[in-house]
């Protein structure tokens, strides 16, 4: 279970990503996705995010990757 500041950081970044996607701001959404992905890795590496929680987030990250797969300027 993701707790406290870690949960708030992840939720805030995901909310930002969702807003950019829903408003069709693709460049900003892609940039925010990379930030979200890096945040997940950083939190896992520093021990703030357990292996169990990290593994739960991987499918979500993969889904975002599928969304951006065909992204072109």
C-alpha positions as CSV (number, residue, x, y, z in Angstrom):
1,X,0.0,0.0,0.0
2,X,1.4,3.3,-1.1
3,X,1.4,5.8,1.8
4,X,1.7,9.5,2.6
5,X,4.0,11.7,0.6
6,X,4.8,9.0,-1.9
7,X,1.1,8.5,-2.7
8,X,0.5,12.2,-3.0
9,X,3.5,12.6,-5.4
10,X,2.3,9.8,-7.6
11,X,-1.3,11.0,-7.6
12,X,-0.4,14.6,-8.4
13,X,1.8,13.6,-11.4
14,X,-0.8,11.2,-12.7
15,X,-3.5,13.8,-12.4
16,X,-1.3,16.2,-14.4
17,X,-0.8,13.6,-17.0
18,X,-4.5,12.8,-17.2
19,X,-5.4,16.5,-17.6
20,X,-2.9,16.9,-20.5
21,X,-4.2,13.8,-22.2
22,X,-7.9,14.8,-21.8
23,X,-7.1,18.2,-23.2
24,X,-5.1,16.7,-26.1
25,X,-1.9,18.5,-25.2
26,X,0.2,15.7,-26.5
27,X,3.7,17.2,-26.1
28,X,3.0,18.1,-22.5
29,X,1.4,14.7,-21.8
30,X,4.4,12.9,-23.2
31,X,6.8,15.0,-21.1
32,X,4.7,14.4,-18.0
33,X,4.6,10.7,-18.7
34,X,8.4,10.5,-18.8
35,X,8.4,12.5,-15.5
36,X,5.8,10.0,-14.0
37,X,7.8,7.0,-15.2
38,X,11.0,8.4,-13.7
39,X,9.3,9.3,-10.5
40,X,8.1,5.7,-10.1
41,X,11.6,4.4,-10.7
42,X,13.2,6.9,-8.3
43,X,10.7,6.2,-5.5
44,X,11.3,2.4,-6.0
45,X,15.1,2.9,-6.0
46,X,15.1,5.0,-2.8
47,X,12.8,2.5,-1.0
48,X,9.8,4.8,-0.8
49,X,7.9,2.4,-3.1
50,X,7.8,-1.3,-2.3
51,X,8.4,-4.0,-4.9
52,X,4.8,-5.0,-4.6
53,X,3.5,-1.5,-5.3
54,X,6.1,-1.0,-8.0
55,X,4.8,-4.1,-9.8
56,X,1.3,-2.8,-9.5
57,X,2.3,0.4,-11.3
58,X,4.1,-1.3,-14.2
59,X,0.9,-2.2,-16.1
60,X,-0.3,1.4,-15.8
61,X,3.0,2.6,-17.2
62,X,2.8,0.1,-20.0
63,X,-0.7,1.3,-20.8
64,X,0.6,4.9,-21.1
65,X,3.4,3.6,-23.3
66,X,0.7,2.1,-25.6
67,X,-1.1,5.5,-25.7
68,X,2.1,7.3,-26.8
69,X,3.3,4.5,-29.1
70,X,1.8,6.1,-32.2
71,X,2.4,9.7,-31.2
72,X,3.8,11.8,-34.0
73,X,4.2,15.5,-34.4
